[in-house]
Amino acid sequence: MPSLICKSVIIIGKSPIMQTGLGSIMSRYFPDYDRSYCRTHEELTLLQLRRAGVVIVDISDEQRNSRNICNQYHVLQNQYRDIHWIFLVSRAIYPLAVEHLMRPESTLLSNMEPIESVVKAIRAGSENAERISQTLLIPDPDDLYDNQDEVMLTFSERKVLRLLGKGWGINQIAALLKKSNKTVSAQKNSAMRRLALTSNAEMYAWINSTKGMKELSLFSAYGEQDEWKRARQKDISLSSKSA
């Protein structure tokens, strides 16, 4: 672990919960660091900045004035290059953060980051830090699907995907809809082609995304609960008779 000359950390953020959480991380994993807290960069003092080795800034809630705030921290980074700047950002602010805050001595973390990642970033120091968290680099599936062009699925395709989303297998769906397994599989594959999905994993990811749940009416049981309950009951009855 690299030893920093300044054993002082500044935690900046408007959320008391975030401040408390970051303070708890520092007291548990870095008890030798002095801690100071600010709500915004405007509360920083020259003495704090001169003593600080690490500054952790939560800008994830700064949606309305994010560009100006990023510019302000960019100026501070230019003035205090010996500080390891760690920024907690949301996906909405991430593009601006990359544009204005990425420097050799800075690290970008997601505001949804696990504690271990925050600890790792602090321990790595400014010289060995992972510049951008993998959490930010991995696209949000919901964002990908929301950006897709609207795709019109047929009624049969929607019904097959809806049942798959409810945990039914191909054989069960075929029995319920009184179709062959081949026909049900063909409808599933047709839906996947329309949605530009290339694997079952992608299909289930789409089904469970916000867009998929909405498209397939899986958020509520409107007009469906009794239907599937009756169908399932009928299926069980038929199975009992055949047994």
Protein Blocks (a to p, Z undefined) as FASTA:
>chain_A
ZZdfblcdddddfblklmmmmmmmmmmmmmmbccdddfblklpcfklmmmpmbdcddfkl
mmmlmmmmmmmmmmmmmmmmmbccdddddfklmmmmmmmmgcfkbccddfkbcfklmmmm
mmnommlccfbafklmpccfklmmmmpccddddfklmmmmmmmmnopafklmmmmnopaf
klmmmmmmmmmmmnopabfklmmmmmmmmklmmmnopmbcghklmmmmmmmmmmmmmmmm
mZZ
